[in-house]
Amino acid sequence: NIWHTEKSIYIENIKNWIENGALDMYGNSPSIPNNKPEMKGVIAFASGNTSNSFNREGSRGTIIVPQNINTIDIWFAISDDLLPTNELTYNKIKISDNFLSFQNKPEQQLSLVSQPLLAPGYYLSETVEYYHYFTCDVSNLTSGDERFIKIYVKDDTNPLTEIPSNGSSYQVIRHFTFEIQ
């Protein structure tokens, strides 16, 4: 077998390749992958109150908003693999009464805080940082009205990220939904 007679040469070649930057076959240096930003949680409160979040249908389902509330603050926890969350850009939201129809809905600006709200995330066993929020007027909604949410953020490399996307699981879509009780 050629391996046994050439082993030291092969090992030396690999060491030299690594020491010279581990370039690919086109001479490009390796790069660190940069994943899209991803959702870590959504939580909602009566506006101005961050001590008692609204309940959900189940642990991760639709946010249930009491009927006597006029405005709500919806908070979003987002993570990025390389960029701090509070440095994400674009930061927009769309709200729709149909989970398949967002294209003609107006984009509105998400607010960003310097000190995050710490609260349970999508996986309730972990506490996550909520930097983004939106104040939503729900005074014209009545019992049973349901609204679906999408947010749009951008890191420094990837194209605009839509959360949840049309390919997201039903459970994530429900997590980004609120209903008037």
N, C-alpha and C positions, 0 to 999 in steps of 0.2 A: 504494500500500500504506500502510495506516494506521501501520505501525511507523515508517516514515521520518519521518512528520510528528509523531508522538507519542513518539519514542524518548527524549528527555530527560525527559519526564514519567514514563514507565515506569521508567527508571533511578532517578529521584529517589524514586518510590514504593517501590521495592525497598530502596533505602538507608534510607529512613525506617522501613520494616517491620523491617529488621535492627537498626537503632539502638534501636527500641522493644521489643526482646526477641524478635522473630521468633515471635510468638504464633500458634497455629493458629487455625482458623476458629471455635473455641469459646472462645478467649481463654486457652488453656493454654500455659504456657512449655514449651519443648522440654526433654526429659529425656535423660540419658545412658542408653543401653541397658544392661541388666544381665543378662548371660548366666548360665546355670546353671554351677556348678562342673563341671570335667571332669577325666577321668583323664589322667595323664601317664606312669604306670608302676606296675608291681607287681614286687616283688623279695622273695625269701625266703632265710632263713639258718637254720642250726641256732641255737637260742636262745642269746643272749649273744654271738654271733660275727657281726660285720658285715664281716668281711674277705673271706670266700669265699661268694658267693651260689650257690644251687643252679642247676644247668643247666636248660635248657628244651628241649622238643621244637621244634627250629628256633629262630629268633631271637626269636619272640614267642609261641610256643605254651605248652603246659602246663608248669608248674614240676615238675621231677622231684625227689622227696624220697627220699634213700637210706633203705632199710628199717631201718637200725639207729638212727634218730633218734627220740627220744621227744617233743620239743617243738620247734616251729619259730616263728620270728618272721617274720611277713608284713608287709612295709612297703608303703605306698601313697603315691604322689605325685599330688597333686591341685592343680589351679590354678583360680583364680577371676579374672575380669576386673577386679574392683574391690576385693575384700577379700583381705587377706593370708591365705595358706593356714592358718596357725596360729590364725586367728581364726574359722574355720568352726565351726559348732556342730552339735549332734546327735551326729555322729561314732560311728556304730554299724556293726556287721558282722553278717551272717548267713552261715552255711555250710550247704550242702546236698549230699546225695549225688545229687541230681537237678537238672539245670540249669533245669527248668521248675517246680520245687516249692520255693518259699521262704516261702510265706504262713504256714505253721505252724511255721517254724523260729524259735528264740529269738533275739532281738537281744542282742548283747553289745557292751560299750563298747570302742571303739578307744582306744589310748593315744596321747598327743600329746607330742612332745618339743619343747623350746625351741630346740635347735640341730639343724637337719635333717641327715639322712644324705644325702650327695651320691653319686649313682650313675647309671648309664645309665638312660634312660627307655624308654618304649614304642618310640620311634624311637631306636635305639641310638646314633645320631650325636650326641645331645644328653645332657648331664648335667642331671638334675633334682633337686629337693629333696623328700626323703621326710620328712614330719613325723608321719604317722600309722602306727601299727603295731598288730599283734595277735599275742599269743602263743597258739599253738594246740597242744593236746595231741594228738599223733598216735600215741601208744603203743598204742592199741587197733586201729589200722589195719594191714592186711596188704598184701602186694604186689598191685598192680593196683587197689587202692581209690583212687577218684577223688573229689575234693571241689570243689564250685563255690562261688564267693565273690561276695557283693554287699556293697557298702558304702553307707552313707546319710549324707549331709552336708547342711548347710543354710548358705546365705549369708544376708545381712541383708535380701534382697528376695524371692528366689524361694521357691517351695514346696520341700519336702524333695526332694533329688536322689538317685536310685538309680543306682549305677554298678556294673556295667553294667546297663542297663535291658533290658526284654524286647525292645526294638527295636534293641539293639546288634548289631553285626556278629558273626559266628561267631568271627572272629579275636580280637576284644576279649573275648568270653566265654571263649575258651581261655586268654587272657592272665591271667584271673582264676580259673584252675583249677590245682590241684596233684594229683599222683598219686604214690602210694608205689611205688617201684621194686622 
